[in-house]
Amino acid sequence: MENVDGRYANMMKALGDEARIKIFVMLSKGEECACKLLDELSITQPTLSYHMKILCDSGLVEGRRDGKWMRYSLKAEVLAELIGFLSGIQ
């Protein structure tokens, strides 16, 4: 079996939490402000920051500052890479 990069494991770990799956689904519809994520998930700002750090560190999500807020979006090329990896498993 081919030596699998730990990067895929980190991506899958990042998606191994219900709150992060909800965030991921929200971001699949397009860029979202942290304030909107907070409203939709009914979690605290520190909890959102914790989840967003994991998602960003995995490479699946990127953030950009917009005034006092952060805006988050999926990194389509990294998601495509993960889908390609999973599709190749038989």
C-alpha positions as CSV (number, residue, x, y, z in Angstrom):
1,M,0.0,0.0,0.0
2,E,1.2,3.5,-0.9
3,N,2.5,5.6,2.0
4,V,-0.4,8.0,2.8
5,D,0.4,11.5,3.8
6,G,-0.8,12.5,7.3
7,R,-2.4,15.5,5.7
8,Y,-5.4,13.4,4.7
9,A,-5.7,12.1,8.3
10,N,-5.7,15.7,9.6
11,M,-8.4,16.7,7.2
12,M,-10.6,13.7,8.2
13,K,-10.0,14.4,11.9
14,A,-11.1,18.0,11.3
15,L,-14.3,16.7,9.9
16,G,-14.8,14.2,12.8
17,D,-16.8,16.6,14.9
18,E,-20.5,17.5,14.6
19,A,-20.0,21.2,15.0
20,R,-17.2,21.3,12.4
21,I,-19.4,19.3,10.0
22,K,-22.2,21.9,10.5
23,I,-19.6,24.7,9.8
24,F,-18.3,22.8,6.8
25,V,-21.8,22.5,5.3
26,M,-22.5,26.2,5.9
27,L,-19.3,27.1,4.1
28,S,-20.1,24.8,1.2
29,K,-22.7,27.4,0.2
30,G,-20.1,30.1,0.1
31,E,-18.0,32.5,2.2
32,E,-19.5,33.2,5.7
33,C,-18.7,35.8,8.3
34,A,-17.8,34.4,11.8
35,C,-20.8,36.4,13.2
36,K,-23.2,34.4,10.9
37,L,-21.6,31.1,12.0
38,L,-22.0,32.2,15.6
39,D,-25.7,33.0,15.2
40,E,-26.5,29.8,13.3
41,L,-24.6,27.4,15.7
42,S,-25.5,29.1,19.0
43,I,-22.0,28.7,20.3
44,T,-19.6,31.1,22.0
45,Q,-16.9,33.0,20.1
46,P,-14.0,31.1,21.8
47,T,-15.6,27.8,20.8
48,L,-16.0,29.0,17.2
49,S,-12.4,30.1,17.2
50,Y,-11.3,26.7,18.4
51,H,-13.3,24.9,15.7
52,M,-12.1,27.3,13.0
53,K,-8.5,26.9,14.0
54,I,-8.8,23.1,13.5
55,L,-10.5,23.5,10.1
56,C,-8.0,26.1,8.9
57,D,-5.0,24.1,10.2
58,S,-6.3,21.1,8.2
59,G,-6.1,23.1,5.0
60,L,-9.8,22.7,4.2
61,V,-10.8,26.2,5.2
62,E,-9.2,29.6,4.9
63,G,-10.0,32.8,6.8
64,R,-9.6,36.5,5.9
65,R,-10.0,39.5,8.1
66,D,-12.8,41.9,7.1
67,G,-12.8,44.8,9.6
68,K,-13.3,43.4,13.0
69,W,-14.7,40.0,11.7
70,M,-13.2,37.0,10.1
71,R,-14.8,35.6,6.9
72,Y,-14.3,31.9,6.1
73,S,-14.5,29.9,3.0
74,L,-13.7,26.4,1.8
75,K,-10.5,25.8,-0.1
76,A,-11.9,24.2,-3.2
77,E,-8.6,22.8,-4.5
78,V,-7.8,21.1,-1.1
79,L,-11.3,19.7,-1.0
80,A,-10.9,18.4,-4.5
81,E,-7.7,16.7,-3.5
82,L,-9.3,15.0,-0.6
83,I,-12.2,13.8,-2.8
84,G,-9.7,12.5,-5.3
85,F,-7.9,10.6,-2.6
86,L,-11.1,9.1,-1.2
87,S,-12.4,8.2,-4.7
88,G,-9.2,6.3,-5.4
89,I,-9.7,4.0,-2.4
90,Q,-11.2,0.7,-3.5
